[in-house]
């Protein structure tokens, strides 16, 4: 370009045909009066790119050491249509020149299609403008969606709704966890580098040690997926951890620990744990989604995530991941399954989630007593204990085997069915086992009946067979004390939702006025309500309420409240 400016040849608007064909350069070599023009005949257009593995170093003219250190390259990556293009030309040139391969691995990417699996086309109107999503959900969300949607070698059906879901599910969740940590850390003056307040992992609560073990296990699986080029599997593994393990379980179970305004070892343990887990998550995410993890990492560490070491779990080098405790992880899996079972049992029994149960029992399975406090709170039971005998909560019911009895009794079947229905099940079962049972003149054997075990009145239960027949039993009785506690929890939830709607800071206090009709809360439940809603001024009212008050009804009790 510089020689063109000093020559008489016209400067082309761009260096492509037909403009470049107008360029004429004169040779400046002494004794040569030749004219230089573009070579009209060229080899295959992929030839130059096929020389990339050595031409990038200007080899063989120089840089032999750089070439030897980088040849063959670790991997190449392009779309599937390059099978006959770049993939081939690289291999053909290398084989011809060096009698060797020039790349060790080749990743052939599938094409990006529309959400229906059809090729994008302007004429069809199904082309997606990436800038629409860059401006709305951000580049990180698109990169994460593209990585986790499908295997890289498979076609990707690009669904704009999938990008929005990725943004909401993964990135908003991660950001909310980060804000939860930094907001409370700021309130408490938390300093992760303060050795005096650091709590060793071995001295932290089982919940902290569990999430640290989970992030270490997940990190190793994530790393293995990346080594195997299963990037989509690794991304899904990490997303499940952030959403289900970190946010929906650890943070939710840790909120009350950070509400305590006093200083405690348990609070510091929680803050250190969240800090450490967030740093690991950001470092794992960074190769796929480089921006939001970097922002979080800079906030927590003061340095870019892209300058941090990759989380290491190998024992061959210095380990940077927390210790893994597989027994602890299995126990927590059981705890979470029991919590989900408890919610299902309540639904089937028609008991709302915020109404406490007086007692709960775990029958069978491993000892998970270290998690009883967590599980009791999750199940919303006043006391959770273990029990060896499931028979304490169950009774036997004898039901007719209609097929067997129909063949035996025929026209007398209705009479036999009526006597079975009216009989004492346990007494009838004893007679059957003794071989002396007879109803309506017919001998009744074990083939004529079906034996079912059901919960006694006032209990509800379910069994988890995948954990070796572990059963959860809940006491379904109700009294005024439980109703008071349940109503208090409902009011707290509504007030907290209103605080969120008003965009109040965590430390902000409020004035709260409450009207209830139909049930009066106990003094302890009122005090809990005031504490958890951060009400500096609180009044209980019985008269008329203002029209601007919030209103809801639960268990026949009408409640109104106003916050300011």
Secondary structure, DSSP 4 states (H G I P E B T S, - for coil): -HHHHHSSSPPPSSSSTTGGGG--EE--STT---EE---SS-S-TTHHHHTHHHHTTTTTTS-HHHHHHH-SEEEEEEEGGGGTTHHHHHHHHHHHHHSS-SEEEEEEEPPEEETTS-B--TTTT----HHHHHHHT-HHHHHHHHHHHS-TTS-EEE-HHHHHHHIIIIIHHHHHHHHHHHHHHHHHT--TT-TTT---GGGS-HHHHHHHHHHHHHHHHHHHHHHTT-HHHHHHHHHHIIIIIIIIIIIHHHHHHHH--S--HHHHHHHHHHHHHHHHHHHHHTTTSTTHHHHHHHHHHSS-GGGSPPP---TTS---SPPP-HHHHHHHHHHHHHHHHHHHHHHHHT--TTS-EEEEEEESSS--GGGHHHHHHHHTEEEEEEES-GGGGEEEEEEE-HHHHHHHHGGGHHHHHHHHHHS-HHHHHHHHHHT--EETTEE--GGGEEEEEEEPTTEEEEEEGGGTSEEEEEE----HHHHHHHHHHHHHHHHHHHHHHTT--TT--EEEEEEEES----HHHHHHHHHHTTEEEEEEE-S---TTSEEEEETTEEEEEEE-
